[in-house]
Amino acid sequence: MSLARMYAAKGQSAKASTYYTEAAELESDNNKKANIVLETADFNLRTLKNFSQARTLALRAAALRPGWGRPYIMIGDIYASSSTGCPDEFSGASVFWAAVDKYQKAKSVDPSLADEANRKIGTYTKYFPKKDDVFFNNLKVGDSYTVKCWINETTTIRVN
């Protein structure tokens, strides 16, 4: 792990990725492996801006350590940080539905994260689409909606 962190700090992303992967493969304890995989997800998010890979790794961390909500907090953060990459304002606002879903999942699987999840939910519900925007997109509050951009998850339409 220390080699991965060192190369990440030096901006040598390819080498850092290699060592993150190796550290996870060599770890036999699933809790420790989950921590490594989640740190790798964070590296993919913050350094590489690879949202899809960061989500994949966070989901892997969650599978390795059931009952741990931290990966879902990260996925919510990934979704929220990708809103500006969407092709239009409505799509960008709709990613916050998926983000809030993940924060809710985090606190449901790991009640110790409820305060943090609730803070994030409070922050990001402000960015939900407005009622008029939902109407002008021929949608209704309460309906299912598949979030566009790269997320492709189904959620429930809510308004700010």
C-alpha positions, -999 to +999 in steps of 0.1 A: +000+000+000+028+024+008+042+021-027+008+028-042+004+059-020+040+071-028+034+068-066+000+085-062+016+114-044+043+117-071+016+118-098+026+085-113-009+072-117-001+040-137+024+028-111+000+037-083-028+018-099-006-013-103+004-012-066-031-006-054-043-037-074-014-058-061-021-047-025-057-058-028-048-091-044-023-100-017-045-092+012-064-122+026-085-105+053-117-092+037-121-062+060-086-050+052-090-059+015-122-038+015-103-008+029-077-011+002-102-015-025-121+016-012-089+036-011-083+025-047-118+037-056-110+071-040-078+073-061-098+065-092-123+093-083-100+121-071-069+115-092-080+097-124-116+112-125-127+077-136-162+077-121-173+044-135-142+025-122-145+043-088-181+030-085-171-005-095-144-006-069-166+009-042-193-018-049-165-044-046-155-030-013-191-032-001-193-068-012-161-077+007-174-061+039-212-064+043-227-039+067-202-013+059-218+019+046-186+038+037-186+025+001-221+038-004-211+072+009-184+072-017-207+062-045-230+091-035-200+114-036-190+100-070-225+107-084-227+142-069-193+151-083-202+140-118-232+163-122-213+188-142-203+162-168-239+156-179-251+169-212-279+192-199-291+208-167-319+184-160-296+153-164-271+170-141-297+177-114-311+141-117-277+126-106-285+140-071-314+116-069-290+087-073-265+103-049-292+106-022-303+070-028-267+059-020-265+080+011-298+065+023-284+030+015-252+039+035-272+047+067-295+017+063-266-008+062-244+011+086-263+033+112-230+047+125-229+068+093-264+083+097-252+118+107-228+121+078-253+106+054-281+129+066-258+160+062-251+150+026-287+143+019-296+178+033-269+193+010-278+175-022-316+175-020-313+213-026-300+204-061-329+182-071-348+193-102-375+219-096-412+208-100-415+229-132-384+212-147-399+178-140-432+188-156-415+203-187-396+170-192-430+152-193-423+134-160-441+131-126-430+132-090-430+096-077-424+080-111-393+058-118-365+074-138-333+061-151-305+086-144-286+094-175-250+103-180-228+073-171-248+063-140-277+044-156-295+036-123-332+037-118-345+060-090-377+078-080-384+114-092-383+139-064-383+177-064-366+204-045 
